[in-house]
Amino acid sequence: MTADPRDVRADLAGLLPAPAERDLPSDRHRLIQEFVMTQIHSAQSPAERAPRRVSRRLILASALTAAAAATAAVVTVGAGGPGDAGVRSTPAQADPAGRQILLAAATTAERTPAASGAYWYLRTESTDWRSESWTRRDGRTWVRGAKTGGDVKELPLPMSFRLGGPEVTFDQLQKLPTEPAALKEWIADSVRDSDVRTSAGKPGAVMREQMVFDGLLSLVAQLPAPPTVRAAAFRAIAAYPEVESTGATEDGHGLLIRLGGEPARLVVDPATARIRQTNFFVTADGARVSAPGDRTFTLTAEWTDQKPA
């Protein structure tokens, strides 16, 4: 008997949160500062490195506190769809501190050995809510969330991964471009050629741009992409002009990225190249779930051999 795709979507919808704020663990502020300081020089291009007559103290101040004086352009957009007509202000230059955090994370990702396992494990949680999924390379998926009553349940149909909206297979993820501009273009082509629809119909230019950004963020936060692809995604995100540092946190370093509509708020740990917190994520069925106000979700994504249980 063939499973009804609507049942699969209903199962996934039951895993979505009533968003709540999460308390941060402690004891990482100083380590993050020291790591960023050591990564700034290696993350820069040769042209950016010379000349080097600025003191170590001044570099640290620039990398970690420039956001206090930095400003970013606010982007005004219309609703996504065939008729969207976003109006953009002239973009500001990327905040150097925010950009360096992302470039440091890219360097870490590139140097991290590729991991492996039988299941790609993804946990999304807030203070009083959690959903989990285990996905094999063939798409076979198990989930646990509010609707399953705390039990693990296998979905009736294999699931594809989502790259900002369009479906993508595990094999495609492994073969994505490892150069930032080419990676961004690949995702843009995928979004443009996909059959993804919003409530307003086929996504217009503004919504497609948002989906490309969502795809880049998914590569570093949710998907089993190889290290070189994750590094390219971090560098592509760093190239956006509306990246702003919000300062070191107990769990990493805060970033604000203004692209369109609600800004993306992230906590990035450059020492592990992991997105520790985000105010939105893309679900397995392509929906974009946003946390209200200042709330965030915590994401854990990794390979495991531990069976769903």
Number of C-alpha atoms within 10 A of each C-alpha: 3 6 10 10 11 9 13 17 13 11 20 19 17 15 21 18 20 11 21 18 19 16 10 13 9 9 11 15 15 12 13 21 20 12 15 25 21 12 19 20 16 13 21 15 9 10 7 10 13 9 8 9 7 8 8 11 9 9 15 18 12 14 22 22 18 19 20 11 7 15 15 19 18 18 18 15 17 15 17 23 19 15 15 16 15 18 12 13 10 11 15 15 16 22 24 19 27 26 25 25 31 28 28 29 28 30 26 22 26 18 13 15 11 13 11 12 13 14 24 21 25 20 19 22 21 21 13 11 18 21 21 19 22 25 23 17 17 13 18 16 22 22 25 24 24 15 17 14 9 14 12 16 18 16 18 16 15 15 21 20 24 22 27 29 26 22 19 15 15 16 11 11 17 14 11 19 18 17 15 21 14 14 19 22 13 15 25 20 13 19 23 19 10 14 12 14 14 13 9 13 12 18 25 21 17 22 22 22 20 17 23 25 22 21 26 25 26 23 23 26 25 26 22 27 22 21 24 22 26 30 28 28 30 26 24 22 20 24 17 18 19 25 29 26 28 20 20 20 20 17 19 28 27 22 26 17 23 21 23 21 15 15 17 19 21 24 25 26 27 25 21 16 27 22 24 22 28 22 22 22 25 21 20 18 17 17 14 14 15 18 18 13 11 9 17 26 26 24 19 16 20 17 18 15 11 11 9 19 11
